[in-house]
Amino acid sequence: MAHFDTALVGSDRFLMQLGTLSGNPIAPVAGLKTMEILRRDRSYEKLGEIGQRLMTMFGDALKRAGHAHQIVGEPALFDVVFTANPIADYRAHKLGDQNKNARFNQTLGANGVLKSPGKLYPSLALTDDDLTLTQQAVALAANSL
């Protein structure tokens, strides 16, 4: 699985692996553990609260910085699309500014926050400190565009 490590294979042979389960044999075990955790008290509510907090922080920072954008999805799975147009389907989503999205994600990464090129998946593991760091990184990324 060296192709997942840029240091081992170089950027020309690197493959970003961000997919649902992605054929990884550990994925079923992780899925079962995830289902166990989600059955715990208030897990879904907490995940929704974290996701809503993230959606709001992304939206507020981008609005303050004057960037046309849409936040699409639900608190447990959402995306930021750089467009002034409403997103009603996949085609509309693909018309978003991909270059701006890449620059935004790159700045987030440089400030300690990994955001995939597409959707955001909030986590129950995020702490208040993590969310504070994320809010700072999102503000920096929005202002740097």
Backbone hydrogen bonds, N-H to C=O, Kabsch-Sander energy under -0.5 kcal/mol:
donor,donor_aa,acceptor,acceptor_aa,energy
4,F,1,M,-1.7
5,D,2,A,-2.4
6,T,4,F,-0.6
8,L,5,D,-1.0
9,V,5,D,-1.8
10,G,6,T,-2.8
13,R,10,G,-1.3
14,F,11,S,-0.5
15,L,3,H,-2.7
18,L,16,M,-0.8
21,L,19,G,-0.5
22,S,20,T,-1.9
24,N,21,L,-2.1
27,A,24,N,-1.6
30,A,26,I,-2.3
31,G,27,A,-2.9
32,L,28,P,-2.4
33,K,29,V,-2.3
34,T,30,A,-2.5
35,M,31,G,-2.4
36,E,32,L,-2.0
37,I,33,K,-2.5
38,L,34,T,-2.6
39,R,35,M,-1.0
39,R,36,E,-0.6
40,R,37,I,-1.6
43,S,40,R,-1.8
46,K,42,R,-3.0
47,L,43,S,-2.7
48,G,44,Y,-2.3
49,E,45,E,-2.3
50,I,46,K,-2.6
51,G,47,L,-2.6
52,Q,48,G,-2.6
53,R,49,E,-2.3
54,L,50,I,-2.3
55,M,51,G,-2.9
56,T,52,Q,-2.5
57,M,53,R,-2.3
58,F,54,L,-2.6
59,G,55,M,-2.6
60,D,56,T,-3.1
61,A,57,M,-2.1
62,L,58,F,-2.3
63,K,59,G,-2.3
64,R,60,D,-2.8
65,A,61,A,-1.8
66,G,63,K,-1.4
67,H,62,L,-2.8
68,A,66,G,-0.5
70,Q,81,V,-2.5
72,V,70,Q,-0.6
72,V,79,D,-2.3
74,E,77,L,-2.4
77,L,74,E,-2.2
78,F,120,L,-1.8
79,D,72,V,-2.5
81,V,70,Q,-2.9
81,V,79,D,-0.5
83,T,81,V,-1.5
88,A,86,P,-0.7
93,H,89,D,-2.0
94,K,90,Y,-2.4
95,L,91,R,-0.8
95,L,92,A,-0.7
96,G,93,H,-1.7
97,D,82,F,-2.6
98,Q,96,G,-1.2
101,N,97,D,-1.9
102,A,98,Q,-2.4
103,R,99,N,-2.3
104,F,100,K,-2.6
105,N,101,N,-2.7
106,Q,102,A,-2.4
107,T,103,R,-2.2
108,L,104,F,-2.2
109,G,105,N,-2.6
110,A,106,Q,-2.2
111,N,107,T,-0.8
111,N,108,L,-1.2
112,G,109,G,-1.7
113,V,108,L,-2.4
114,L,112,G,-0.5
115,K,113,V,-0.6
120,L,78,F,-4.0
126,L,123,S,-1.3
131,L,127,T,-2.3
132,T,128,D,-2.1
133,L,129,D,-2.5
134,T,130,D,-2.5
135,Q,131,L,-2.4
136,Q,132,T,-2.2
137,A,133,L,-2.4
138,V,134,T,-2.9
139,A,135,Q,-2.1
140,L,136,Q,-2.3
141,A,137,A,-2.7
142,A,138,V,-2.8
143,N,139,A,-2.3
144,S,140,L,-1.4
145,L,141,A,-0.8
145,L,142,A,-0.6
